[in-house]
Amino acid sequence: MGELYHHLQNSTAEILRKQDQVLQKQDHKIDKVVSHLAQNTEILGRIGETLDMLSAKSKHKGSPGHQDEGDSQRHGSGSNQGPQPSNDRDSAAKPSDGGAAGSATNRNNGNGDGEDGDDEGDSNDNPFFRYARKKQPARSGGVKHRPAEELKIKETMRKWLNEVMEGQDQLKEAVSQDEADKFTLLFKTNPLARPCSVDDFRYWIAGGPKSAWNKGASYVFVEILEKRKLIATPDVQTRDGIREAFLLRLKTLHASWMERQKMQEDNKNPRSLFSKRWQRKNTLFHRRREVIITFHSLESFLSFFDELGVAGMSSDDEDPGMKKPQVQYIIKEPKWQSVELKNLLRLFDYCHLEGRCTTEATRFGYTRGAPPRIRIDKNDRSSKTKYVSGLPANFYDAQWLEEQEPGWAKGGSGFVNEFVRPRKPIKLIFPADLLKTLKDRGYPRAQGPE
């Protein structure tokens, strides 16, 4: 027993040491994020100051008195108005021109008397000056649509290809790499060669629209349309247009095929799946934390939420019944997490969703940026045994605690008291006004954590 207890003590110390290392890494990452935010804030501030300065200068230049003064300076002293670095370099390189050389020297020494000299100095020293001066294209703010003729051509091409393929999987690999390579060599010497026939039409889904096989298959595709009387005998320009539309359709199919290959590769690589799942948990943590920081009435939850960390977030898996772009995820709750904590975290998610909704459009939508990840709660539990130790007792599922160590609440040296180490329970009271707003918005299961 003494050896076992000594072994448990060493194991506990090792676990605590590893947890401390993880926390230190997370703190380091948070410090880096805060540092980057501070730098970005400073950059944005400097850009704003530069824009204000340019706006004030443009108004000042618009006055007649300033134009006369600029003309006299241009003709008298040789100095230039506005940021013209090429002219400044020329003036500095010509000492024979006393006015220009003196003006350049004054600017370099910081003794220039004119306001324009300081502006030119800023244009050379401030890298954001050129960025602010860059002309941006005018934006109408309206939703851009593709021309109706282009959409009609694409729709017709999809219909024709479906008829030619006769219900076959259009992402199927019907051409091998060896076949494609052999035809590439033949196509270089004989542009009239065809990789397939009308009765055995195949395209190389892995090759994309620029491959020799698919270029040759585009001619065969036009022949099939003529044979089936889907089109009348076209002229050269019409044939070229059909082949171009066919290759454009193959470009879309190739992109879908690449995505399928990537998903299959990820499914074969458990480490890749784990990495993506962890990344989603990390995103979920920072998203919820942003909600807590945004609402003043939720700031009391910040300390315990940081104790939860990324490891305390629920994981999720893609719903196999959904297809892109309507992908949704099924939540996998940790075994150890209590319903009380779960309900509170859901309210944070509802706050985030409500903040992303927009009513500016004629139909429902989200604000600019990637749409939020839709997570569906089906009361599924994760099979993982990992847990976060040292949290308040009401954060843990009571049944899970009892299964780990029966009678743990009475004290002892079992698994719960030695490793999980639950603290005294705390009250989780969600603000009533915010809860009422979520209920009025119709969010499902918008109930308090109590």
C-alpha positions as CSV (number, residue, x, y, z in Angstrom):
1,M,0.0,0.0,0.0
2,G,2.8,2.4,0.8
3,E,4.4,1.8,-2.6
4,L,1.0,2.3,-4.3
5,Y,0.4,5.5,-2.4
6,H,3.9,6.7,-3.3
7,H,3.3,5.8,-6.9
8,L,0.0,7.8,-6.9
9,Q,1.7,10.8,-5.4
10,N,4.4,10.7,-8.1
11,S,1.7,10.3,-10.8
12,T,-0.3,13.2,-9.4
13,A,2.8,15.4,-9.3
14,E,3.6,14.5,-12.9
15,I,0.0,15.3,-14.1
16,L,0.1,18.6,-12.3
17,R,3.4,19.4,-13.9
18,K,2.1,18.7,-17.4
19,Q,-1.1,20.7,-16.7
20,D,1.1,23.6,-15.6
21,Q,3.1,23.4,-18.8
22,V,-0.1,23.4,-20.9
23,L,-1.4,26.4,-19.0
24,Q,1.9,28.3,-19.5
25,K,1.7,27.6,-23.2
26,Q,-1.9,28.9,-23.3
27,D,-0.9,32.0,-21.4
28,H,2.0,32.6,-23.8
29,K,-0.4,32.3,-26.8
30,I,-2.9,34.7,-25.2
31,D,0.0,37.2,-24.5
32,K,1.0,37.0,-28.2
33,V,-2.6,37.6,-29.3
34,V,-2.9,40.6,-27.0
35,S,0.4,41.9,-28.4
36,H,-0.7,41.5,-31.9
37,L,-4.0,43.2,-31.2
38,A,-2.1,46.2,-29.6
39,Q,0.1,46.4,-32.7
40,N,-2.9,46.3,-35.0
41,T,-4.7,49.0,-33.0
42,E,-1.6,51.2,-33.2
43,I,-1.4,50.7,-36.9
44,L,-5.0,51.5,-37.4
45,G,-4.6,54.6,-35.3
46,R,-1.7,55.8,-37.4
47,I,-3.6,55.1,-40.6
48,G,-6.5,57.2,-39.3
49,E,-4.2,60.1,-38.4
50,T,-2.7,59.9,-41.9
51,L,-6.1,60.0,-43.5
52,D,-7.2,62.9,-41.4
53,M,-4.0,64.8,-42.3
54,L,-4.5,64.1,-46.0
55,S,-8.1,65.3,-45.8
56,A,-7.1,68.5,-44.1
57,K,-4.4,69.1,-46.6
58,S,-6.7,68.5,-49.6
59,K,-9.1,71.1,-48.2
60,H,-6.3,73.5,-47.6
61,K,-5.0,73.1,-51.1
62,G,-8.4,73.8,-52.6
63,S,-8.2,77.5,-51.4
64,P,-7.0,80.1,-54.0
65,G,-4.4,81.6,-51.7
66,H,-2.7,78.3,-51.3
67,Q,-2.6,77.7,-55.0
68,D,-0.9,81.0,-55.6
69,E,1.6,80.3,-52.8
70,G,2.3,76.9,-54.4
71,D,2.8,78.5,-57.8
72,S,5.3,81.0,-56.4
73,Q,7.2,78.2,-54.6
74,R,7.4,76.1,-57.7
75,H,8.7,78.9,-59.8
76,G,10.9,80.5,-57.1
77,S,12.5,78.0,-54.8
78,G,12.1,74.9,-57.0
79,S,10.4,72.9,-54.2
80,N,7.6,70.5,-55.1
81,Q,4.1,70.2,-53.7
82,G,2.8,66.9,-52.5
83,P,4.6,63.6,-52.2
84,Q,6.8,63.3,-55.3
85,P,9.8,61.2,-54.3
86,S,11.2,61.0,-57.8
87,N,11.4,64.8,-58.0
88,D,12.9,65.0,-54.5
89,R,15.6,62.6,-55.4
90,D,16.4,64.6,-58.6
91,S,16.5,67.9,-56.7
92,A,18.8,66.4,-54.0
93,A,21.1,65.1,-56.7
94,K,21.6,68.5,-58.3
95,P,23.6,70.9,-56.1
96,S,23.8,73.4,-58.9
97,D,20.2,74.3,-58.3
98,G,20.6,76.2,-55.0
99,G,16.9,76.5,-54.2
100,A,16.1,72.9,-54.7
101,A,19.2,71.7,-52.9
102,G,18.5,74.0,-50.0
103,S,15.0,72.8,-49.8
104,A,16.0,69.2,-49.8
105,T,18.7,69.8,-47.1
106,N,16.2,71.6,-44.9
107,R,13.8,68.7,-45.1
108,N,16.5,66.1,-44.3
109,N,17.8,68.1,-41.3
110,G,14.3,68.7,-40.0
111,N,14.6,72.5,-40.3
112,G,12.1,73.1,-43.0
113,D,9.8,76.0,-42.3
114,G,6.9,75.1,-44.5
115,E,4.1,72.7,-43.6
116,D,4.5,71.0,-47.0
117,G,8.1,70.1,-46.1
118,D,6.9,68.2,-43.0
119,D,4.3,66.4,-45.1
120,E,6.9,65.2,-47.6
121,G,9.1,64.0,-44.8
122,D,6.2,62.0,-43.4
123,S,5.6,60.5,-46.9
124,N,9.2,59.2,-46.9
125,D,9.3,58.0,-43.3
126,N,5.7,56.8,-42.7
127,P,5.0,53.5,-44.7
128,F,1.3,54.0,-44.3
129,F,1.3,57.3,-46.2
130,R,1.5,55.5,-49.5
131,Y,-1.2,53.0,-48.4
132,A,-3.5,55.8,-47.5
133,R,-2.9,57.5,-50.8
134,K,-3.8,54.4,-52.8
135,K,-7.0,54.9,-54.7
136,Q,-9.7,52.3,-53.9
137,P,-12.3,51.3,-56.5
138,A,-15.7,52.7,-56.0
139,R,-18.2,50.3,-54.4
140,S,-21.8,50.5,-55.2
141,G,-22.8,48.4,-52.2
142,G,-25.2,46.4,-54.3
143,V,-25.2,42.6,-54.6
144,K,-23.3,41.6,-57.7
145,H,-24.8,39.0,-60.0
146,R,-23.4,37.1,-63.0
147,P,-24.8,38.0,-66.4
148,A,-28.0,36.0,-67.2
149,E,-26.5,34.8,-70.4
150,E,-23.5,33.3,-68.6
151,L,-25.7,31.5,-66.1
152,K,-27.9,30.1,-68.9
153,I,-24.8,28.7,-70.7
154,K,-23.6,27.0,-67.5
155,E,-27.1,25.6,-66.8
156,T,-27.2,24.2,-70.4
157,M,-23.8,22.7,-70.1
158,R,-24.7,20.9,-66.8
159,K,-27.8,19.5,-68.5
160,W,-25.9,18.3,-71.6
161,L,-23.2,16.6,-69.5
162,N,-25.8,14.9,-67.3
163,E,-27.4,13.5,-70.5
164,V,-24.1,12.3,-71.9
165,M,-23.0,10.7,-68.6
166,E,-26.4,9.0,-68.2
167,G,-26.5,9.2,-64.4
168,Q,-22.9,8.1,-63.8
169,D,-20.9,9.5,-61.0
170,Q,-19.2,12.6,-62.6
171,L,-16.5,12.6,-60.0
172,K,-15.4,9.0,-60.7
173,E,-11.8,8.4,-61.8
174,A,-12.4,6.9,-65.3
175,V,-8.9,7.7,-66.6
176,S,-5.7,6.5,-65.0
177,Q,-2.5,8.5,-64.7
178,D,-0.6,6.2,-67.2
179,E,-3.4,6.7,-69.8
180,A,-3.3,10.4,-69.4
181,D,0.5,10.6,-69.7
182,K,0.6,8.5,-72.9
183,F,-2.0,10.6,-74.5
184,T,-0.1,13.8,-73.5
185,L,2.9,12.6,-75.5
186,L,0.6,11.7,-78.5
187,F,-1.3,15.0,-78.3
188,K,2.0,17.0,-78.6
189,T,2.8,15.5,-82.0
190,N,-0.8,15.1,-83.2
191,P,-3.3,17.7,-82.1
192,L,-6.1,15.9,-84.0
193,A,-5.7,12.8,-81.8
194,R,-8.7,11.9,-79.6
195,P,-8.3,10.2,-76.2
196,C,-11.7,8.5,-76.3
197,S,-14.6,7.8,-78.7
198,V,-18.2,8.8,-78.9
199,D,-19.3,5.4,-77.6
200,D,-16.7,5.4,-74.8
201,F,-16.6,9.0,-73.6
202,R,-14.3,9.6,-70.7
203,Y,-12.7,12.7,-69.1
204,W,-9.8,12.9,-66.7
205,I,-11.3,14.2,-63.5
206,A,-7.9,14.5,-61.8
207,G,-6.3,16.4,-64.6
208,G,-8.4,19.6,-64.7
209,P,-9.4,21.6,-67.8
210,K,-5.8,22.3,-69.0
211,S,-4.8,18.6,-69.4
212,A,-4.2,17.2,-72.9
213,W,-6.7,14.4,-72.3
214,N,-9.6,16.8,-71.4
215,K,-8.8,19.1,-74.3
216,G,-9.1,16.2,-76.6
217,A,-12.2,15.0,-74.9
218,S,-13.8,18.4,-75.5
219,Y,-13.8,17.7,-79.2
220,V,-15.4,14.3,-78.6
221,F,-18.1,16.0,-76.4
222,V,-19.1,18.3,-79.3
223,E,-19.3,15.3,-81.6
224,I,-21.7,13.5,-79.1
225,L,-24.0,16.5,-79.0
226,E,-24.2,16.6,-82.8
227,K,-24.8,12.8,-83.0
228,R,-27.6,13.0,-80.4
229,K,-29.0,16.1,-82.3
230,L,-28.8,18.2,-79.1
231,I,-27.4,20.9,-81.3
232,A,-27.5,21.7,-85.0
233,T,-24.3,21.6,-87.0
234,P,-22.4,24.5,-85.5
235,D,-19.8,26.8,-87.0
236,V,-16.2,27.0,-85.8
237,Q,-17.0,29.8,-83.3
238,T,-19.9,27.9,-81.8
239,R,-17.8,24.7,-81.4
240,D,-15.1,26.6,-79.7
241,G,-17.7,28.2,-77.3
242,I,-19.1,24.7,-76.4
243,R,-15.7,23.3,-75.8
244,E,-14.8,26.3,-73.6
245,A,-18.0,25.8,-71.6
246,F,-17.3,22.1,-71.2
247,L,-13.7,22.7,-69.9
248,L,-15.2,25.3,-67.5
249,R,-17.6,22.7,-66.2
250,L,-14.7,20.3,-65.7
251,K,-12.9,22.9,-63.7
252,T,-15.8,23.0,-61.2
253,L,-16.0,19.2,-61.1
254,H,-12.2,19.0,-60.6
255,A,-12.5,21.3,-57.6
256,S,-15.2,19.1,-56.1
257,W,-13.1,16.0,-56.7
258,M,-10.1,17.6,-55.0
259,E,-12.3,18.3,-52.0
260,R,-13.5,14.7,-51.9
261,Q,-9.9,13.5,-52.0
262,K,-9.0,15.7,-49.1
263,M,-11.9,14.5,-47.0
264,Q,-10.9,10.9,-47.7
265,E,-7.3,11.6,-46.8
266,D,-8.5,13.2,-43.6
267,N,-10.6,10.2,-42.7
268,K,-7.6,8.0,-43.2
269,N,-5.5,10.2,-40.9
270,P,-6.8,10.2,-37.3
271,R,-4.2,12.8,-36.4
272,S,-5.6,15.2,-39.0
273,L,-9.1,14.7,-37.6
274,F,-7.9,15.3,-34.1
275,S,-6.2,18.5,-35.2
276,K,-9.3,19.8,-36.9
277,R,-11.5,18.9,-34.0
278,W,-9.2,20.6,-31.6
279,Q,-9.1,23.7,-33.8
280,R,-12.9,23.9,-33.7
281,K,-12.8,23.6,-29.9
282,N,-10.3,26.4,-29.8
283,T,-12.5,28.6,-32.0
284,L,-15.5,27.8,-29.8
285,F,-13.6,28.8,-26.7
286,H,-12.5,32.2,-28.0
287,R,-15.9,32.8,-29.5
288,R,-17.6,32.3,-26.1
289,R,-14.9,34.3,-24.3
290,E,-15.6,37.2,-26.7
291,V,-19.2,37.1,-25.7
292,I,-18.4,37.3,-22.1
293,I,-16.1,40.2,-22.6
294,T,-18.6,42.0,-24.8
295,F,-21.5,42.0,-22.3
296,H,-20.8,43.8,-19.1
297,S,-23.3,41.7,-17.2
298,L,-21.4,38.5,-18.1
299,E,-18.0,39.6,-16.9
300,S,-18.4,37.7,-13.6
301,F,-18.2,34.4,-15.6
302,L,-14.8,35.2,-17.1
303,S,-12.6,33.8,-14.3
304,F,-14.2,30.4,-14.2
305,F,-14.5,30.2,-18.0
306,D,-10.7,30.7,-18.3
307,E,-10.3,27.8,-15.9
308,L,-12.3,25.6,-18.2
309,G,-10.0,26.5,-21.1
310,V,-10.1,24.9,-24.5
311,A,-10.0,21.4,-23.0
312,G,-13.3,22.1,-21.3
313,M,-15.2,22.8,-24.5
314,S,-17.4,20.2,-26.2
315,S,-16.2,18.7,-29.4
316,D,-18.3,18.1,-32.5
317,D,-18.5,15.9,-35.6
318,E,-19.9,16.7,-39.0
319,D,-23.5,15.6,-39.5
320,P,-23.3,12.9,-42.2
321,G,-26.8,13.7,-43.3
322,M,-25.8,17.2,-44.4
323,K,-24.0,18.3,-47.5
324,K,-22.1,21.5,-48.2
325,P,-22.7,24.4,-48.0
326,Q,-25.4,23.5,-45.4
327,V,-22.9,21.5,-43.2
328,Q,-23.8,21.3,-39.5
329,Y,-22.1,19.7,-36.6
330,I,-23.4,17.3,-33.9
331,I,-22.2,18.3,-30.4
332,K,-20.3,15.7,-28.4
333,E,-20.6,16.7,-24.8
334,P,-17.8,15.7,-22.4
335,K,-18.8,12.8,-20.1
336,W,-17.8,14.8,-17.0
337,Q,-19.7,18.0,-17.8
338,S,-22.9,18.8,-15.9
339,V,-26.2,19.9,-17.4
340,E,-26.0,23.1,-15.5
341,L,-22.7,24.1,-17.1
342,K,-23.9,22.9,-20.5
343,N,-27.0,25.1,-20.4
344,L,-24.9,28.1,-19.5
345,L,-22.4,27.5,-22.4
346,R,-25.4,27.2,-24.8
347,L,-26.6,30.7,-23.8
348,F,-23.2,32.1,-24.7
349,D,-23.6,30.4,-28.1
350,Y,-27.0,32.0,-28.6
351,C,-25.6,35.4,-27.7
352,H,-23.0,34.9,-30.4
353,L,-25.5,33.8,-33.0
354,E,-27.8,36.8,-32.2
355,G,-24.8,39.1,-32.6
356,R,-24.0,37.7,-36.0
357,C,-27.6,38.0,-37.4
358,T,-28.4,40.9,-39.7
359,T,-31.6,42.4,-40.8
360,E,-30.1,44.7,-43.4
361,A,-30.9,42.3,-46.3
362,T,-34.3,41.4,-47.6
363,R,-33.9,37.9,-46.3
364,F,-32.2,36.3,-43.2
365,G,-28.4,36.4,-43.2
366,Y,-25.3,36.9,-41.2
367,T,-22.9,39.8,-40.9
368,R,-19.8,39.9,-43.1
369,G,-17.2,37.2,-42.7
370,A,-17.5,33.4,-42.5
371,P,-20.9,32.2,-41.4
372,P,-21.1,30.8,-37.8
373,R,-20.7,27.0,-37.4
374,I,-24.2,25.5,-36.7
375,R,-24.0,23.0,-33.9
376,I,-26.9,20.6,-33.2
377,D,-27.5,19.2,-29.7
378,K,-28.6,15.6,-29.8
379,N,-27.6,14.8,-26.2
380,D,-24.6,12.8,-27.5
381,R,-21.7,12.2,-25.2
382,S,-18.0,12.0,-26.1
383,S,-16.2,8.7,-25.6
384,K,-13.1,10.5,-24.4
385,T,-12.1,10.1,-20.8
386,K,-10.2,13.4,-20.4
387,Y,-11.5,16.0,-17.9
388,V,-10.5,19.3,-16.4
389,S,-9.6,19.1,-12.7
390,G,-10.1,21.7,-10.0
391,L,-13.4,23.1,-11.1
392,P,-16.5,23.8,-8.9
393,A,-18.4,20.6,-8.0
394,N,-21.5,21.6,-9.8
395,F,-19.5,21.8,-13.1
396,Y,-19.2,18.0,-13.0
397,D,-21.9,15.5,-13.7
398,A,-22.9,14.0,-10.3
399,Q,-23.4,10.5,-11.7
400,W,-20.0,10.7,-13.4
401,L,-18.3,11.7,-10.1
402,E,-20.0,8.9,-8.2
403,E,-18.9,6.3,-10.8
404,Q,-15.3,7.4,-10.5
405,E,-15.3,7.2,-6.7
406,P,-18.4,6.1,-4.8
407,G,-19.0,8.3,-1.7
408,W,-16.3,10.8,-2.8
409,A,-18.2,13.7,-1.1
410,K,-17.5,12.1,2.3
411,G,-13.8,12.4,1.8
412,G,-11.1,9.9,1.0
413,S,-8.1,9.3,-1.2
414,G,-9.8,7.9,-4.2
415,F,-9.7,9.1,-7.8
416,V,-12.1,12.1,-7.4
417,N,-10.5,13.5,-4.3
418,E,-6.9,12.9,-5.4
419,F,-7.1,13.8,-9.1
420,V,-10.4,15.5,-10.1
421,R,-10.4,17.6,-6.9
422,P,-13.7,19.4,-7.2
423,R,-14.1,22.7,-5.4
424,K,-17.0,24.2,-3.5
425,P,-20.0,24.7,-5.9
426,I,-20.7,28.2,-7.2
427,K,-24.0,29.8,-8.4
428,L,-24.3,30.3,-12.1
429,I,-26.9,33.1,-12.5
430,F,-27.4,34.3,-16.1
431,P,-28.6,37.9,-16.4
432,A,-32.5,37.9,-16.5
433,D,-32.8,40.7,-19.1
434,L,-30.4,38.9,-21.5
435,L,-32.1,35.6,-20.9
436,K,-35.5,37.2,-21.7
437,T,-34.1,38.6,-25.0
438,L,-32.9,35.2,-26.1
439,K,-36.3,33.6,-25.3
440,D,-38.1,36.3,-27.2
441,R,-35.8,35.7,-30.2
442,G,-37.0,32.1,-30.2
443,Y,-33.8,30.3,-29.4
444,P,-34.4,26.6,-28.5
445,R,-33.7,25.6,-24.9
446,A,-32.9,29.1,-23.9
447,Q,-33.1,28.5,-20.2
448,G,-31.0,29.5,-17.2
449,P,-28.2,27.3,-15.9
450,E,-30.0,26.9,-12.6
